Amino acid sequence: MRTIGLVGGMSWHSTATYYRLINEQVAARLGGHASARISLQSLDFAEIRDCQERGDWAASAALLADAARRCEAGGAELVGLCTNLMHKNFPALEAAVSVPAVHIADAVAVVAKREGWSTLGLLGARWVMEETFYADRLAEHGIGVVVPDEAGRELVDRVVFEEITKGVFLDSSRAAYVDVMRDLRSRGADAVVLACTEIGLLVGAEHAPLPVVDSAVAHASLLVDLALEPAPSLAPA
């Protein structure tokens, strides 16, 4: 079993989900008392959020890169970043370590391709929905995206930062998200990707009007798959 590095804390609510999911899957696959080897760096989200609000992506990149290096120093043999938005800084994190860094959109693509979905509705922070760094990564896998209209994007982003990243989960916000999902379905989405790792804590598959890809679940699953892959042979050819 390889050690999984997690760069989390953005927010801690979804990082706790990653920790639980990874350990549940390792236990299910290996049995007995098996649990995952994890090297975790949990950042202070207030510092990252300040960088976001100031538009100082270089500063947030430095924080994430340092956290990834500390994961590797703690024994990580692969690294995952437990947030969708901060994959805007994924190139800096990836460059900071000598072990594989596993992109969350690649994990989403694994699920979408397995299910035969070619167009995903995209829900997340406004940068995820409005910029191209996330959609471009999905496009590399042949997957297109549909995003909410302006009012829908404002609603989704507001709930992310004013509610769910603070651990607040309101029935009224769940209903509003479901309305946004219905609109995405009407505009051609085969499924919707919850491209904020906390959204799955608010809107489950049982609430959604179309199939759901929970990015946190997909990412955790791919990390476990990679951690449990047979190690490459070190014997001479």
C-alpha positions as semicolon CSV with decimal commas, in nm:
position;residue;x (nm);y (nm);z (nm)
1;M;0,000;0,000;0,000
2;R;0,142;0,336;-0,102
3;T;0,110;0,632;0,136
4;I;-0,145;0,889;0,016
5;G;-0,060;1,254;0,068
6;L;-0,357;1,484;0,122
7;V;-0,338;1,863;0,105
8;G;-0,659;1,961;0,280
9;G;-0,830;2,205;0,513
10;M;-1,009;2,390;0,231
11;S;-1,247;2,337;0,401
12;W;-1,185;2,083;0,677
13;H;-1,539;1,950;0,631
14;S;-1,459;1,794;0,295
15;T;-1,112;1,686;0,408
16;A;-1,282;1,481;0,679
17;T;-1,490;1,323;0,402
18;Y;-1,174;1,230;0,211
19;Y;-1,021;1,073;0,522
20;R;-1,333;0,867;0,588
21;L;-1,387;0,759;0,227
22;I;-1,025;0,655;0,174
23;N;-1,016;0,450;0,492
24;E;-1,354;0,291;0,424
25;Q;-1,243;0,184;0,078
26;V;-0,909;0,046;0,196
27;A;-1,086;-0,150;0,471
28;A;-1,340;-0,288;0,225
29;R;-1,075;-0,395;-0,024
30;L;-0,816;-0,535;0,215
31;G;-1,035;-0,652;0,501
32;G;-0,947;-0,710;0,863
33;H;-0,809;-0,406;1,042
34;A;-0,666;-0,249;0,725
35;S;-0,664;0,129;0,704
36;A;-0,493;0,375;0,475
37;R;-0,145;0,516;0,512
38;I;-0,202;0,891;0,490
39;S;0,028;1,193;0,516
40;L;-0,203;1,491;0,573
41;Q;-0,132;1,862;0,562
42;S;-0,441;2,058;0,669
43;L;-0,408;2,427;0,587
44;D;-0,578;2,721;0,752
45;F;-0,858;2,796;0,506
46;A;-0,869;3,158;0,624
47;E;-0,525;3,213;0,471
48;I;-0,624;3,052;0,143
49;R;-0,954;3,240;0,132
50;D;-0,769;3,568;0,185
51;C;-0,551;3,487;-0,116
52;Q;-0,862;3,411;-0,323
53;E;-1,036;3,734;-0,229
54;R;-0,723;3,938;-0,305
55;G;-0,662;3,751;-0,629
56;D;-0,316;3,660;-0,506
57;W;-0,288;3,321;-0,673
58;A;0,090;3,325;-0,651
59;A;0,068;3,336;-0,271
60;S;-0,183;3,051;-0,258
61;A;0,033;2,850;-0,499
62;A;0,328;2,890;-0,263
63;L;0,120;2,769;0,033
64;L;-0,003;2,464;-0,156
65;A;0,339;2,378;-0,294
66;D;0,489;2,393;0,055
67;A;0,212;2,171;0,192
68;A;0,268;1,917;-0,086
69;R;0,640;1,908;-0,010
70;R;0,560;1,844;0,357
71;C;0,327;1,560;0,255
72;E;0,611;1,405;0,059
73;A;0,853;1,459;0,347
74;G;0,601;1,271;0,562
75;G;0,621;0,970;0,335
76;A;0,359;1,039;0,068
77;E;0,407;0,841;-0,252
78;L;0,126;1,021;-0,435
79;V;-0,053;1,347;-0,353
80;G;-0,411;1,470;-0,385
81;L;-0,537;1,825;-0,336
82;C;-0,872;1,805;-0,152
83;T;-1,040;2,100;-0,323
84;N;-1,155;2,171;-0,678
85;L;-1,098;2,547;-0,695
86;M;-0,739;2,534;-0,579
87;H;-0,655;2,312;-0,875
88;K;-0,612;2,652;-1,034
89;N;-0,272;2,620;-0,860
90;F;-0,225;2,253;-0,948
91;P;0,079;2,313;-1,175
92;A;0,271;2,469;-0,884
93;L;0,178;2,186;-0,650
94;E;0,269;1,923;-0,908
95;A;0,606;2,085;-0,973
96;A;0,686;2,095;-0,601
97;V;0,696;1,718;-0,552
98;S;0,877;1,425;-0,707
99;V;0,581;1,187;-0,660
100;P;0,265;1,177;-0,875
101;A;0,005;1,446;-0,810
102;V;-0,348;1,327;-0,889
103;H;-0,576;1,589;-1,047
104;I;-0,936;1,589;-0,927
105;A;-1,078;1,650;-1,276
106;D;-0,901;1,336;-1,400
107;A;-1,089;1,144;-1,130
108;V;-1,418;1,301;-1,242
109;A;-1,336;1,200;-1,599
110;V;-1,280;0,839;-1,495
111;V;-1,636;0,823;-1,362
112;A;-1,789;1,010;-1,657
113;K;-1,620;0,789;-1,916
114;R;-1,715;0,473;-1,729
115;E;-2,081;0,584;-1,734
116;G;-2,071;0,709;-2,093
117;W;-2,136;1,076;-2,008
118;S;-1,986;1,324;-2,254
119;T;-2,134;1,650;-2,119
120;L;-2,127;1,747;-1,751
121;G;-2,304;2,029;-1,575
122;L;-2,044;2,208;-1,367
123;L;-2,121;2,338;-1,016
124;G;-1,853;2,495;-0,799
125;A;-1,690;2,821;-0,700
126;R;-1,726;3,093;-0,962
127;W;-1,365;3,055;-1,075
128;V;-1,428;2,686;-1,147
129;M;-1,739;2,768;-1,348
130;E;-1,615;3,084;-1,523
131;E;-1,247;3,014;-1,593
132;T;-1,115;2,735;-1,814
133;F;-0,858;2,553;-1,598
134;Y;-1,112;2,290;-1,489
135;A;-1,309;2,259;-1,813
136;D;-0,986;2,236;-2,012
137;R;-0,871;1,940;-1,804
138;L;-1,201;1,763;-1,866
139;A;-1,177;1,848;-2,236
140;E;-0,848;1,656;-2,250
141;H;-1,062;1,350;-2,175
142;G;-1,320;1,440;-2,441
143;I;-1,573;1,571;-2,189
144;G;-1,759;1,899;-2,238
145;V;-1,923;2,114;-1,973
146;V;-2,234;2,325;-1,928
147;V;-2,231;2,595;-1,660
148;P;-2,522;2,776;-1,491
149;D;-2,635;3,116;-1,615
150;E;-2,507;3,427;-1,438
151;A;-2,771;3,420;-1,166
152;G;-2,713;3,050;-1,111
153;R;-2,336;3,096;-1,085
154;E;-2,382;3,374;-0,829
155;L;-2,612;3,155;-0,623
156;V;-2,386;2,850;-0,631
157;D;-2,076;3,052;-0,541
158;R;-2,252;3,236;-0,258
159;V;-2,370;2,913;-0,098
160;V;-2,020;2,765;-0,128
161;F;-1,846;3,043;0,061
162;E;-2,117;3,178;0,289
163;E;-2,258;2,842;0,393
164;I;-2,120;2,499;0,312
165;T;-1,749;2,571;0,360
166;K;-1,852;2,695;0,706
167;G;-2,046;2,378;0,780
168;V;-2,389;2,534;0,720
169;F;-2,631;2,316;0,519
170;L;-2,975;2,467;0,454
171;D;-3,278;2,301;0,298
172;S;-3,349;2,621;0,104
173;S;-3,002;2,613;-0,054
174;R;-3,041;2,246;-0,143
175;A;-3,367;2,326;-0,321
176;A;-3,202;2,616;-0,506
177;Y;-2,915;2,392;-0,620
178;V;-3,166;2,134;-0,746
179;D;-3,333;2,407;-0,956
180;V;-2,993;2,497;-1,107
181;M;-2,935;2,130;-1,185
182;R;-3,269;2,107;-1,364
183;D;-3,163;2,395;-1,586
184;L;-2,832;2,224;-1,663
185;R;-3,021;1,909;-1,760
186;S;-3,248;2,109;-1,993
187;R;-2,936;2,247;-2,165
188;G;-2,785;1,911;-2,242
189;A;-2,596;1,792;-1,935
190;D;-2,583;1,412;-1,907
191;A;-2,485;1,440;-1,541
192;V;-2,369;1,708;-1,298
193;V;-2,026;1,725;-1,136
194;L;-2,021;1,861;-0,783
195;A;-1,699;2,051;-0,845
196;C;-1,674;2,181;-0,492
197;T;-1,582;1,908;-0,249
198;E;-1,846;2,023;0,005
199;I;-2,147;2,025;-0,230
200;G;-2,199;1,654;-0,180
201;L;-2,259;1,726;0,188
202;L;-2,555;1,944;0,084
203;V;-2,697;1,773;-0,225
204;G;-2,689;1,395;-0,249
205;A;-2,767;1,178;-0,549
206;E;-3,111;1,117;-0,397
207;H;-3,193;1,488;-0,432
208;A;-3,054;1,552;-0,781
209;P;-3,271;1,552;-1,094
210;L;-2,990;1,395;-1,301
211;P;-2,693;1,168;-1,228
212;V;-2,424;1,312;-1,001
213;V;-2,046;1,287;-0,998
214;D;-1,932;1,386;-0,649
215;S;-1,578;1,508;-0,709
216;A;-1,464;1,424;-0,355
217;V;-1,584;1,065;-0,386
218;A;-1,433;1,025;-0,732
219;H;-1,098;1,170;-0,622
220;A;-1,078;0,961;-0,306
221;S;-1,157;0,648;-0,508
222;L;-0,886;0,717;-0,764
223;L;-0,632;0,785;-0,489
224;V;-0,714;0,449;-0,333
225;D;-0,691;0,275;-0,671
226;L;-0,343;0,417;-0,725
227;A;-0,232;0,349;-0,368
228;L;-0,328;-0,017;-0,397
229;E;-0,187;-0,079;-0,743
230;P;0,085;-0,345;-0,746
231;A;0,421;-0,175;-0,697
232;P;0,645;-0,177;-1,006
233;S;0,909;-0,447;-1,003
234;L;1,252;-0,333;-0,894
235;A;1,420;-0,647;-1,026
236;P;1,660;-0,601;-1,316
237;A;1,516;-0,670;-1,660
